[in-house]
């Protein structure tokens, strides 16, 4: 199963983005039923990509995340490649489209490394 890194401060979030080339952030709230239903699917979707760092942020605990990343609803997913935002999805996510985007980024990134 894909490792999840619980990010409990905005500094931890910023550090993760700076230290890892591929970062997928999942922002949720404990009372959000969509968040709970979607997260296992996202985790499974990311399983084939060991180079992608998966960070989970509880927006109730890290309130600054909303203003830092302009998050207006949960769940919100943001993919960073070398500290630049490449994918943003929120609330009702089309998993097929997200998977296509992840495959494209991963294949481009792997080609660039070779």
C-alpha positions as CSV (number, residue, x, y, z in Angstrom):
1,X,0.0,0.0,0.0
2,X,1.2,3.5,-0.8
3,X,2.9,5.3,2.1
4,X,1.0,8.3,3.4
5,X,2.9,11.2,5.0
6,X,0.8,13.1,7.5
7,X,1.7,16.8,7.2
8,X,0.6,18.6,10.3
9,X,2.1,22.1,9.8
10,X,2.4,24.4,6.8
11,X,6.1,24.2,7.2
12,X,6.0,20.4,6.7
13,X,3.9,20.9,3.6
14,X,6.4,23.4,2.2
15,X,9.4,21.2,3.1
16,X,7.8,18.2,1.3
17,X,7.3,20.2,-1.8
18,X,10.9,21.5,-1.7
19,X,12.5,18.1,-0.9
20,X,10.7,15.9,-3.3
21,X,10.5,16.2,-7.1
22,X,7.0,14.7,-7.4
23,X,4.5,15.5,-4.7
24,X,0.8,14.7,-4.5
25,X,-1.1,16.5,-1.7
26,X,-4.5,15.4,-0.5
27,X,-6.3,18.0,1.6
28,X,-9.3,16.9,3.5
29,X,-11.4,17.4,6.7
30,X,-12.4,14.6,9.1
31,X,-16.1,15.5,8.7
32,X,-16.1,15.2,4.9
33,X,-17.7,12.0,3.7
34,X,-16.4,12.5,0.1
35,X,-12.9,12.8,1.5
36,X,-13.1,9.5,3.3
37,X,-14.6,7.7,0.3
38,X,-12.1,9.1,-2.3
39,X,-8.8,8.8,-0.4
40,X,-8.4,5.0,-0.6
41,X,-9.1,5.3,-4.4
42,X,-6.4,8.0,-4.7
43,X,-4.0,6.0,-2.7
44,X,-4.6,2.9,-4.9
45,X,-4.2,5.1,-8.0
46,X,-0.8,6.3,-6.8
47,X,0.4,2.8,-5.9
48,X,2.2,2.2,-9.2
49,X,4.2,5.4,-8.8
50,X,6.8,4.9,-6.0
51,X,8.5,8.2,-7.0
52,X,5.5,10.2,-6.1
53,X,5.4,11.5,-2.5
54,X,1.9,11.3,-1.1
55,X,1.1,13.9,1.6
56,X,-2.1,14.1,3.5
57,X,-3.2,17.4,5.1
58,X,-6.1,17.8,7.6
59,X,-7.4,21.3,6.7
60,X,-8.8,21.6,10.3
61,X,-5.4,21.2,11.8
62,X,-3.4,23.1,9.1
63,X,-5.7,26.0,8.5
64,X,-3.1,28.0,6.6
65,X,-3.2,25.5,3.8
66,X,-6.4,27.1,2.5
67,X,-4.9,30.5,1.9
68,X,-1.5,29.2,0.9
69,X,-2.8,27.0,-1.9
70,X,-6.2,28.8,-2.6
71,X,-8.3,25.9,-1.4
72,X,-12.0,26.5,-1.2
73,X,-13.4,23.0,-0.8
74,X,-12.3,19.6,0.2
75,X,-11.1,17.2,-0.9
76,X,-8.5,19.0,-2.9
77,X,-5.7,17.3,-4.7
78,X,-2.6,19.1,-5.9
79,X,0.3,17.5,-7.8
80,X,3.6,19.3,-7.8
81,X,6.5,18.6,-10.2
82,X,9.7,20.2,-9.1
83,X,7.8,22.7,-6.9
84,X,5.4,23.7,-9.7
85,X,1.7,22.9,-9.6
86,X,0.8,20.6,-12.5
87,X,-2.5,19.1,-11.5
88,X,-5.4,20.4,-9.3
89,X,-8.6,18.5,-8.7
90,X,-11.3,19.0,-6.1
91,X,-14.5,17.6,-4.7
92,X,-15.8,15.3,-7.4
93,X,-12.8,13.9,-9.2
94,X,-12.9,12.0,-12.5
95,X,-10.4,9.2,-11.5
96,X,-9.9,8.2,-15.2
97,X,-8.8,11.7,-16.1
98,X,-6.6,12.0,-13.0
99,X,-4.9,8.6,-13.9
100,X,-4.2,9.8,-17.4
101,X,-2.6,13.0,-16.1
102,X,-0.5,11.1,-13.6
103,X,0.7,8.7,-16.3
104,X,1.6,11.6,-18.6
105,X,3.6,13.4,-15.9
106,X,5.3,10.3,-14.7
107,X,6.3,9.2,-18.2
108,X,7.6,12.7,-19.1
109,X,9.5,12.9,-15.8
110,X,11.0,9.4,-16.2
111,X,12.1,10.3,-19.8
112,X,13.7,13.6,-18.5
113,X,15.8,11.6,-16.0
114,X,17.2,9.2,-18.6
